[in-house]
Amino acid sequence: MASGTEPGGPRRELVRLQALARVAGAAAGSGGLDAVLAAIVDGVQDAFGLDVVLNLYEPELDTYVVRAAVGEGVEQLMHTSSTRESFEELLDRRFEIVPDVFFIPHGAGIDVERLGPFYTPSYEWRGPGYWHPDDMCFVGMRTSQGQLVGILSIDSTIDQHIPSPEQFELLRVFAMVGANVVENALLAREIAGLEAEREMKVLRQELEEEVALRQSLLEIGSRLGEVSAAAPQDIFPTLSERLAMVVPIKSLTVSTVDVDKRVVSPIYHSEAEVADAVLRFDIPFGTGATGCAVVTQQSYIDNDDPGATVSVQIPGTPEVAEHVLAVPVLVEDEVKVVLTLRRNAKEAPFVPLDAHRAELFAQHLASAFLLMELAESRRLLAEQVSKLEDLNRLKDEFVASVSHELRTPLTAIIGSVVTVATLGDMLSAESRREMLTGAERQAKRLAELLENLLAESRLTAGDTVIAPVRVEVGPFVEEVAETLRFRAPGRIVESATDDTVVFTDRTLLYRILFNLGDNAIKYSDGRVTLTSRADRGGVRIEVSDEGIGIAGEDIPKVFEQFRQLDASDARRVGGVGLGLHLSLKAAKALGGRIEVQSEPGRGSTFALWLPAEPTPLRARNAAEQSS
């Protein structure tokens, strides 16, 4: 294929670097995914003078959808779609100029009808070496992690030279940067959606609806509860004395109702000599006069009658014949308290008039128990408010920390790219390569943070699907070690593995080992070692460092969500305190566990054990509940 000399020279290179800087910085703006996609197509046109259509891959539909375009024919192409299979059939290796860049000449005999709507420029072809209106160029938008997120369809609207392989390579690099930015934007959008939904369901509902619902009760309790609700039992002796003046009785028992346990529990008895025995005896619903009054919500008379009595003998009390009257106390239409009146059997039996008079006293007692409930509700609500305030504080700290962690790599990426774009050829090729390599490293750091946040949201919501596959542990651990070496150039990361094989979820296993390795690098300056070996029907993978170590009493704390042992550590090494918490949750999801051995000043070893075969979900849940 013939190629022409690119016009513009250094000026064109500067324009491309500036366009690249705008694409890399698009994720830092507030326009969302659409702004990122628009920046990519505009950047391609500015940098290469070509029209471009961005086909974004939609995994849910397994199709490529036109989400952004610039140049002629935009109106007829926007939001059209093509199946993944029909699109990727065109990406034949015969037409691959450089990796992920395919140029299909007009005479190749390729059928493009299955793609759906497409646009053909109308200029006349000048001959070989020049761009023909029917020539097609596709550039895969592949991230640095190897994921294909979209395809750029490139076209020329004028009769210009076909780009050289070197120019196509620049176009590939441009597409890769755009792919990383798109991936970060998609992850950020998904995380924001999950977090917003969870916040709406949990925090807003608890803080706004629950607190507002009980605010009126708190206002009443704050004025009356402080005076009388603190010790309403103090009125029981007075109540017993006054009640005896209207309804002659031998004793009075005040009992509370436990609906969940379906029992009535005495809290006061007027006869001191038998009070302890009475207070220890709970009466089931429907048993005796007291239990029947709860069920019927009406006063119940059980006079001493051998043929009709329902009374029960309370252990520890004398066996004497008694007349019994039970009066329910209703608080907000529910029986909360029962007054049980007793009279010696030698005296007159209880009559309905006695019940009516006792019910008048019960109305006064209802207000006292309402104050008791208000005081208890106030105490419980104060605890809830305190917990919610702590949660809100943790959320604020988390948001601030995440904002810092997101801003730091974005600032470094933008700074490096802008520096290269501004200085252009004033920088040596080595300097430009170092800056762009640094920008790529920061982009990967940003992607790892977003991946952790997304994985945490999915595990918390129970949305993670475990997909066990065959994993050769040795090569897998070495792959993680290689990633850590790239993440921390100059650090010694060693690995010693065997040929153990397990069936587990590769994505979650990678997340666990990367987080453990990344944590070891952050909190140590010496070598980091990853080892694996078969162990008790599974595999044991250890990540060891020679760092600051952890005190024994602090080991459980390192797995708490958003927790770092020392704020100074957070400032020194960064992070939001999520990696170890996520690793522990992921290990449990895979049926495994994480153990820690550490000594302050000597280093730490985090050991992951996984079963060789995936644990059935039902058995795993039962095991977790029993533990």
CORVENSUL-V503174 format. One record per pair of residues at least 12 apart in sequence whose C-alpha atoms are under 6 Angstrom apart, sorted by sequence separation. I is the first residue (numbers start at 0). J is the second residue. D is the distance in whole Angstrom. If there is no record, write none. Layout:
i = (I | I)
j = (J | J)
d = (D | D)
//
This chain:
i = (53 | 65 | 66 | 120 | 138 | 253 | 254 | 326 | 529 | 594 | 65 | 138 | 253 | 265 | 325 | 529 | 563 | 593 | 53 | 64 | 65 | 137 | 253 | 325 | 528 | 561 | 562 | 593 | 53 | 64 | 137 | 252 | 324 | 528 | 561 | 592 | 22 | 52 | 64 | 136 | 252 | 324 | 527 | 561 | 592 | 22 | 51 | 63 | 136 | 251 | 264 | 323 | 527 | 560 | 591 | 51 | 63 | 251 | 263 | 303 | 323 | 591 | 50 | 62 | 250 | 263 | 303 | 322 | 415 | 50 | 62 | 262 | 302 | 322 | 525 | 560 | 62 | 262 | 302 | 321 | 558 | 559 | 61 | 262 | 287 | 301 | 321 | 322 | 523 | 558 | 261 | 287 | 321 | 473 | 523 | 18 | 287 | 300 | 320 | 473 | 522 | 590 | 299 | 473 | 519 | 299 | 412 | 298 | 472 | 105 | 130 | 298 | 472 | 105 | 130 | 471 | 37 | 104 | 129 | 130 | 470 | 15 | 36 | 103 | 129 | 130 | 470 | 14 | 103 | 128 | 129 | 469 | 470 | 81 | 102 | 128 | 142 | 328 | 408 | 469 | 102 | 140 | 141 | 468 | 492 | 494 | 496 | 101 | 140 | 292 | 330 | 467 | 468 | 491 | 492 | 493 | 494 | 495 | 496 | 497 | 101 | 120 | 142 | 289 | 467 | 492 | 494 | 100 | 141 | 142 | 288 | 467 | 100 | 140 | 466 | 99 | 276 | 465 | 99 | 72 | 302 | 549 | 548 | 549 | 550 | 548 | 549 | 521 | 548 | 547 | 548 | 547 | 548 | 548 | 547 | 548 | 545 | 546 | 545 | 544 | 544 | 543 | 543 | 542 | 542 | 514 | 541 | 541 | 540 | 540 | 539 | 539 | 538 | 511 | 538 | 537 | 537 | 537 | 536 | 256 | 255 | 256 | 255 | 254 | 254 | 253 | 253 | 252 | 252 | 251 | 251 | 250 | 56 | 249 | 56 | 248 | 249 | 55 | 248 | 54 | 54 | 53 | 52 | 52 | 51 | 51 | 50 | 50 | 49 | 50 | 49 | 246 | 502 | 501 | 502 | 2 | 455 | 1 | 228 | 228 | 224 | 224 | 32 | 220 | 3 | 2 | 2 | 2 | 400 | 190 | 24 | 20 | 20 | 17 | 16 | 13)
j = (65 | 77 | 78 | 132 | 150 | 265 | 266 | 338 | 541 | 606 | 78 | 151 | 266 | 278 | 338 | 542 | 576 | 606 | 67 | 78 | 79 | 151 | 267 | 339 | 542 | 575 | 576 | 607 | 68 | 79 | 152 | 267 | 339 | 543 | 576 | 607 | 38 | 68 | 80 | 152 | 268 | 340 | 543 | 577 | 608 | 39 | 68 | 80 | 153 | 268 | 281 | 340 | 544 | 577 | 608 | 69 | 81 | 269 | 281 | 321 | 341 | 609 | 69 | 81 | 269 | 282 | 322 | 341 | 434 | 70 | 82 | 282 | 322 | 342 | 545 | 580 | 83 | 283 | 323 | 342 | 579 | 580 | 83 | 284 | 309 | 323 | 343 | 344 | 545 | 580 | 284 | 310 | 344 | 496 | 546 | 42 | 311 | 324 | 344 | 497 | 546 | 614 | 324 | 498 | 544 | 325 | 438 | 325 | 499 | 133 | 158 | 326 | 500 | 134 | 159 | 500 | 67 | 134 | 159 | 160 | 500 | 46 | 67 | 134 | 160 | 161 | 501 | 46 | 135 | 160 | 161 | 501 | 502 | 114 | 135 | 161 | 175 | 361 | 441 | 502 | 136 | 174 | 175 | 502 | 526 | 528 | 530 | 136 | 175 | 327 | 365 | 502 | 503 | 526 | 527 | 528 | 529 | 530 | 531 | 532 | 137 | 156 | 178 | 325 | 503 | 528 | 530 | 137 | 178 | 179 | 325 | 504 | 138 | 178 | 504 | 138 | 315 | 504 | 139 | 118 | 348 | 597 | 597 | 598 | 599 | 598 | 599 | 572 | 599 | 599 | 600 | 600 | 601 | 602 | 602 | 603 | 601 | 602 | 602 | 602 | 603 | 603 | 604 | 604 | 605 | 578 | 605 | 606 | 606 | 607 | 607 | 608 | 608 | 582 | 609 | 609 | 610 | 611 | 611 | 335 | 335 | 336 | 336 | 336 | 337 | 337 | 338 | 338 | 339 | 339 | 340 | 341 | 148 | 341 | 149 | 341 | 342 | 149 | 342 | 149 | 150 | 151 | 151 | 152 | 152 | 153 | 153 | 154 | 154 | 155 | 155 | 353 | 611 | 611 | 612 | 128 | 581 | 128 | 370 | 371 | 370 | 374 | 184 | 373 | 160 | 161 | 162 | 163 | 575 | 453 | 413 | 416 | 417 | 420 | 420 | 423)
d = (6 | 5 | 6 | 5 | 6 | 6 | 5 | 5 | 6 | 5 | 5 | 5 | 6 | 5 | 6 | 5 | 5 | 6 | 5 | 6 | 6 | 6 | 5 | 4 | 6 | 6 | 5 | 5 | 6 | 6 | 5 | 6 | 6 | 5 | 4 | 6 | 6 | 4 | 4 | 6 | 4 | 5 | 6 | 5 | 6 | 6 | 6 | 5 | 5 | 6 | 5 | 6 | 5 | 6 | 5 | 6 | 5 | 5 | 6 | 6 | 5 | 4 | 6 | 6 | 6 | 5 | 5 | 6 | 5 | 5 | 4 | 5 | 4 | 5 | 6 | 5 | 5 | 4 | 6 | 6 | 5 | 6 | 6 | 5 | 5 | 5 | 5 | 5 | 6 | 4 | 6 | 4 | 4 | 5 | 4 | 5 | 6 | 5 | 5 | 6 | 6 | 6 | 6 | 6 | 6 | 5 | 4 | 6 | 6 | 5 | 6 | 4 | 6 | 5 | 6 | 5 | 6 | 5 | 5 | 6 | 6 | 4 | 6 | 6 | 4 | 5 | 5 | 6 | 5 | 6 | 5 | 6 | 6 | 5 | 6 | 6 | 5 | 6 | 5 | 5 | 4 | 5 | 5 | 5 | 6 | 6 | 5 | 6 | 5 | 6 | 6 | 5 | 5 | 5 | 5 | 5 | 5 | 5 | 5 | 6 | 5 | 6 | 5 | 5 | 4 | 6 | 6 | 6 | 6 | 5 | 6 | 4 | 5 | 5 | 5 | 6 | 5 | 6 | 5 | 6 | 6 | 6 | 5 | 6 | 6 | 5 | 5 | 6 | 4 | 6 | 5 | 5 | 6 | 4 | 6 | 5 | 6 | 4 | 4 | 5 | 6 | 6 | 4 | 6 | 5 | 5 | 6 | 4 | 6 | 5 | 6 | 4 | 6 | 5 | 6 | 5 | 4 | 4 | 6 | 5 | 6 | 6 | 4 | 6 | 5 | 6 | 5 | 6 | 5 | 6 | 5 | 5 | 5 | 6 | 5 | 6 | 5 | 4 | 5 | 5 | 5 | 5 | 6 | 5 | 6 | 5 | 6 | 5 | 6 | 6 | 5 | 6 | 6 | 4 | 5 | 6 | 6 | 4 | 5 | 5 | 6 | 6 | 6 | 6 | 5 | 5 | 6 | 5 | 6 | 6 | 6 | 5 | 6 | 5 | 5 | 6)
//
